[in-house]
Amino acid sequence: SVLGWSTGGAVTLGATLSISSTMVVSAVLRTRPVDADIRSHVFGILVVQDVVAIVLMSVVTALASGETLELRSLGIMIAQLVAVVASMLIVGMLVLPRVIRYALERNESEVVVVLATAAAFGLALVANLFGYSVALGAFIAGMAVAESGRGEAVEELIEPLRALFSGIFFVSIGMTVDPLVAWSSLPLALVLCAIVIVLQLVSVSFATVLTGSSIRRGVYSGLALGQIGELSFILATIAITGGLVPEETMPALVTVATLTVFTTPLLLGRAQSIVTTLDRV
C-alpha cells in the first residue's frame, strides 16, 4: 500500500472506493435523464455492486476479527454466507411476495408499508444474529418484495420512509466527523476522490466496450457511477472498529462522498463531449 497501511487496510480501502451510491445515481438520473439502455446498464451494475458489497462486508468483518485472507478460509466464509443468504431468500420469497400482493389487491397501503418495513428490520436482525451486516438482511428483504411483481408500487409507498432513513443515515455519519480532522485529511480525500472518478470511468467504460457495447454507453455509465455509496461507510465503520484503517479514513470518505455528489452531475453533463473526443481518437 502506498499509504503504508496493512494488506487488510488496503483491501478495505479498495472495497469502500468500489461501491457506488444507488441513491445519488437515482437522483442524478432524475435531473439529467439518459437513454433507457444506459439507465438499465447503470442500475444493473449497481445491483452487482450491492451483491459484491455483501461479500466484501463478510471479508472485512473477518479481517477486522484477526483472520487472514487464505484461500481455504475465504472459501469457507463464502460458503457460509451463501447458505445464510439462500435460507433467508427461500423463507422470504415463500412468504413475503404473497402477503404483499394480498395487501395491495385490497388497497391496504398502510399494511404494505408496515410489512415492507418489518421485513427489512426482521431480516436485518437475522443477518446480525449470524454475524453479518444488517445491510445483507435489508437487501434480501428488498429482493423478496420485488419478487411479488409489485415492486414499483411498494417503492412508491415507502418512498417517504426511505427518504427519512436516508437522511438519518447521512446525518449520523456526518455527526461522527470532526471538521478539524476532516480538514487535516483533505489531501487524502482529494486523492481518493480523483481515484474514484477516474477508475470508475476507466474500468466501467473498458468493461462495457469489452462486452460489445458502445463507447458512449460505457462513458455515460462510468461517469454516472463516479462516487462512493452508502455501503462504503458501513465497510469503513467495520474496518475502523476492527483497527484495520485509521480513524481519519472516515472524514476523508465523507469528504469524497460530498465532493462526488457535485462532480457526478457536472461530469455527466459533459459526457457527450468526452464521447466525441474518444470517438475522434
HELIX and SHEET records of a PDB file:
HELIX    1   1 THR A    7  SER A   18  1                                  12    
HELIX    2   2 THR A   22  THR A   31  1                                  10    
HELIX    3   3 ALA A   36  ALA A   64  1                                  29    
HELIX    4   4 LEU A   71  GLU A  105  1                                  35    
HELIX    5   5 SER A  109  LEU A  129  1                                  21    
HELIX    6   6 VAL A  134  ALA A  146  1                                  13    
HELIX    7   7 GLY A  151  MET A  175  1                                  25    
HELIX    8   8 PRO A  179  SER A  184  1                                   6    
HELIX    9   9 LEU A  186  LEU A  210  1                                  25    
HELIX   10  10 ILE A  215  ALA A  224  1                                  10    
HELIX   11  11 GLU A  230  THR A  241  1                                  12    
HELIX   12  12 THR A  249  GLY A  269  1                                  21    
HELIX   13  13 ALA A  271  ARG A  280  1                                  10    
END                                                                             
